Amino acid sequence: MGYFYLAIAIIGELIGTTLLKMSQGFSKWGIGIVALIAYVICFYFFSKSLKIIDLGVAYAIWSGVGIVITTIIGIIIWKEKVNLITILAITMIIIGIMLLNLMSASN
């Protein structure tokens, strides 16, 4: 159940971050308010996941997956530039998350 809560937290973060970009610095108040609600949901479920998952593992997955998917959203929706360094960095984050999960599962 901890990883289910973590998945909801990640989805909340992705929605909140995407809506923050769309709110244009809170100049669009309605979108900004929905972004804040998404972050409240995110932190609520992240805190629930921490009852079950170790903090270091949960935070690494939450932030790593968030970084990777947010980068992909930026590339697809806002046509942000991607280069070799971006791809290399994302690859390293994914490898780090996988290694962390493998090591925590073996303990």
N, C-alpha and C positions, 0 to 999 in steps of 0.2 A: 504494500500500500504506500510505502514511503516514496517509491519511484513514481507512482501514479500522482501523488501530491507534487512531486518535483516537476513532473511533466506539465501539470496545470500551472505551476509557478513560472515555468519557462514560457509557456504560451501567453500568460498574462504579461510577462516582461516584453515579449515580442510585439504584442498588440500595443502596449503602452509606449514603447519606444517608437514604433511606426507612427502612432497617432501624435506623438510629440513633434515629429518631423512635419506631419500634416498640419499641425496647429499653427505653424509658422511663428514660433516664439510666443505662443498663447494669444496671438492676435485673433485667432478663431477660438473663442471661449468654449463653445460647445464641444469641439473636438478635444480641447485641452482638458476639460472636466472628465470626459470619457477616458482619456489617457491616465489621469490620476486614479480613477476607479479601477482601471486595469492594473495599475501598480499596487493598489491596496489588495486586490485579489492575489496578485503575484506574491507579495510579502506574507500574506496570510497562509497561503499554501506552502510557501517555502518554510515558514516556521513549523507547520505541521510535519513536513518531510524531515525536519531536523530531530523530531522525536524518535525517528527510526534509523536515519542515515547519519553517519559521522559528518561533522561539520565540514572538514576539509574535502571530503569526497563530494558532498552535496554542492558546496560552493564551486568547486572546480567544474562539475558537470553543468551547473546552472549558468555560470559565467561563460564557460567555453562554448556550450551549445548556443547560448545567446549571441556571442560574438560571431560565430560562424553563420548562423541563420540571419542575423541582422545584416551582415556583410552581403549575403546573397540577396536579401530583400533590397538593399541599397543598389545593388547592381541591376536587378530586374526592374524595380519600380522607378527608381530615380536615375537610372542610367549612369551610376557612378563608375569611375574608371577602375579597371582591374589590371594588375600587372603581375609579373613573375613573383615579386616579393609578397604581394597579397596572397597569391596562391600558395606559396611556400609557408607563409605564416599560418594560414588556415589549416594546411596539412599538418603542421607541427602541433597546433592546438588539438586537432582530432586525434593524433597519435598520443598526445599527452593524456587526454581523457580516457582513451582505451587502456593505456598502461596503468593509470590510476585505478580504473575499475578492476583490471586484472589483479593488481596487487592487493586491493581491498578485499576482493573475493577470496584470495588465498589465505587471508588472515583469519 
